[in-house]
Amino acid sequence: MNRYLIVLLACCFIGVRVDAQNDNFGFGFRAGASISKLDGPSEVGPNGESLESYSNARGFHIGAALSYKFTDLVGMRAEFTFSQRGTIYDYNGPSYYVLGRGNLLTTTISGNRKQTLNVSNTFLDVPISVYYKIGKFEILGGFNTGILLASTAGGSTNFDGKSNLGTTVAPFEVALNHNYKSDKAGEASSTTINVNVDGRTYTVPETVMAYYEFETKDKNWYNTIDFGVVAGASFYINEGLYLGARYVHGISDVDQNTYDVSLQTLNPDGTFVQRADVNKSRSWQFSVGFSF
């Protein structure tokens, strides 16, 4: 994280030097809170109900800007913003769970899954926009390119169900601790819990990492680049200090289709059912800023 802050400070220095040499150039910075989520289709249950939902996650942003004014009212701005964009993901409905994964003896139980995952993706956003001033107000619009710097998530899976013979399996809970960039395929904690199924005891990791259920990891879960459009407005309290609100609308799929699989069912041979949904980022930013 420190190296990204150094980049922002370097931008600040460059902006000040440029501003000193040309009155048409300006410099600024802003910081504040963010509200974001992913927007995508839900897996549908046997009765047509939605099994998945995405809700807002909170974060923050801080950044620097370089601007060039064509006139006193119209100009162009390039920004470098360190921002958190994520989502709270929930799954509640019929599902499966593979016990004894990685061993010769495995079994799949069916039942109900309640899974919650708080995803936090950290980006270096580079929005390029055109702005227009109307009195104390300023409106802007343009394009945003996000470069994924870090990607983590935490949560839990609660499962209760029955074996293939129809016997009840005691409910159990598994913690989720995901680092989508550094986790490896099949990785989980060394500490385990015991789950009894039809007289046999299976060990289940207390905590599983992002790619625990996958045999290989070819790419990271979330894509490195996220494209979007941006629109916003600011109110200037005085010549430099302003309050701003901005909406960033992602237009590209944020995750890899390889890992976009059904949690409701498996193929007859036990392999994953691929879904390949398109999930896009939606984010609001509320800022306090200063320009000069």
Beta strands, then each sheet from edge to edge (+ up, - down):
strand 1: 25-39
strand 2: 52-55
strand 3: 57-69
strand 4: 74-99
strand 5: 107-134
strand 6: 137-162
strand 7: 168-179
strand 8: 192-197
strand 9: 200-205
strand 10: 207-208
strand 11: 225-236
strand 12: 241-250
strand 13: 261-266
strand 14: 272-274
strand 15: 280-291
sheet 1: 2+ 4- 3+ 1- 15+ 12- 11+ 6- 5+
sheet 2: 2+ 4- 3+ 1- 15+ 12- 11+ 6- 7+ 10+
sheet 3: 8+ 9-
sheet 4: 13+ 14-
end
